[in-house]
Amino acid sequence: MNRLANFCAGPATMPTEVLLKAQAQLLDWQGRGVSVMEVSHRSAEYIEIAQKAETDLRKLMGISEDYAVLFLQGGASLQFSAVVLNLLNGGVADYLTTGTWSQKAYKEAKRYEALGLGQINLVAQGDGDVPTFDEWQLSKNATYFHYCPNETIHGVQIFDVPKVNAPIVADMSSCILSEPINVNDFGLIYAGAQKNIGPAGLTLVIVRRDLMEQASAYCPSILTYKNQAQNDSMLNTPATFAWYLSGLVFEWLLDNGGVEQMAKTNHAKAKLLYQAIDESDFYHNHVNPKHRSIMNVPFVLADSSLDKLFLEKSQEAGLLNLKGHRAVGGMRASIYNAVTLEQVKQLTDFMKDFEKNHG
Ligand SMILES: *Cc1c(COP(=O)(O)O)cnc(C)c1O
């Protein structure tokens, strides 16, 4: 078996144990003579899997019954619209931007002003940085406050939950399950699965039930949280295989110390990598140290003419997908839960060697 260290930002690496389990069950699931992807989502066997995934996620994140947990499709990007259509309710929503994803969410939300659904207020504008709180222009009675705690492309993380009065909506696509959070601090959490949960095709929404009562008449039924909650996320055919695999990841997390243990390892991984970057003049990370992401670590080479060689040599060394996002250039190592400390050590060893040979 040849599994290399994969630092892809998404779809990202999965735990090998999970893939092996799926492989063993692929053709003949539970001795039924069929694959789990070949059975009805309404069958008792599948519903058991679906419910176990939800139960395990509730356990992992400490999600109370005040919240519905939805397993949807369309990616985090469709939630940029779904959030507005479900929550805005003729009021004002506050948006903080800190990088590409929160900017996209803001832009998408802004389109709904023209439909007369309410107002979208830009609280403060950051682009790879976090505007300080005294710059924030919060609305008096916002229906919700939207932000992205971890900007995947810029590698910018907000570690403290913002102190605002409105229900907080958070795009946690690239940081969900990376460390413990208090779900009760949030009105709604959403995340595309393909970073830190499972394969692409599944989108997780955790929404406080009282917030599901204010959807716009324009909201398509398939996007209406209350509808989906009442139908156990099976208003139409869900992404059954991605849901099943995500369930295996939740089991893996529970077997490996939960998010508490993930947080310890993730902080150790990030520390190792940032240390290697900071110790040298050859590599740089431009993010304010207070907001350096523990999941996505962008860095540049002082001499960008070496970028191509760095990528070639790292790939030869079995370190995959280190190319930075085209919007920011340079390199990026995404070090989600399934990336091991050992693999990050391999990366920092490689970086030191590369610097020795080319610095
Ligand atoms: C990847 C990502 C998205 C986009 O997710 P899709 O599932 O592709 O729509 C949105 N927000 C953040 C923070 C992301 O990391």
The ligand as a MOL file (V3000), in Angstrom:
LIG
                    3D

  0  0  0     0  0            999 V3000
M  V30 BEGIN CTAB
M  V30 COUNTS 15 15 0 0 0
M  V30 BEGIN ATOM
M  V30 1 C -13.9770 24.9650 0.8900 0
M  V30 2 C -14.7100 26.0530 1.5730 0
M  V30 3 C -15.9260 26.5530 1.0900 0
M  V30 4 C -16.5530 26.0580 -0.1910 0
M  V30 5 O -17.0340 24.7950 -0.0050 0
M  V30 6 P -17.8670 24.0340 -1.1310 0
M  V30 7 O -18.3330 22.8320 -0.3900 0
M  V30 8 O -16.9370 23.7510 -2.2520 0
M  V30 9 O -18.9770 24.9270 -1.5590 0
M  V30 10 C -16.5660 27.5420 1.7950 0
M  V30 11 N -16.0450 28.0270 2.9360 0
M  V30 12 C -14.8740 27.5830 3.4360 0
M  V30 13 C -14.3530 28.1510 4.7010 0
M  V30 14 C -14.1720 26.5720 2.7700 0
M  V30 15 O -13.0130 26.1300 3.2670 0
M  V30 END ATOM
M  V30 BEGIN BOND
M  V30 1 1 1 2
M  V30 2 1 2 3
M  V30 3 2 2 14
M  V30 4 1 3 4
M  V30 5 2 3 10
M  V30 6 1 4 5
M  V30 7 1 5 6
M  V30 8 2 6 7
M  V30 9 1 6 8
M  V30 10 1 6 9
M  V30 11 1 10 11
M  V30 12 2 11 12
M  V30 13 1 12 13
M  V30 14 1 12 14
M  V30 15 1 14 15
M  V30 END BOND
M  V30 END CTAB
M  END
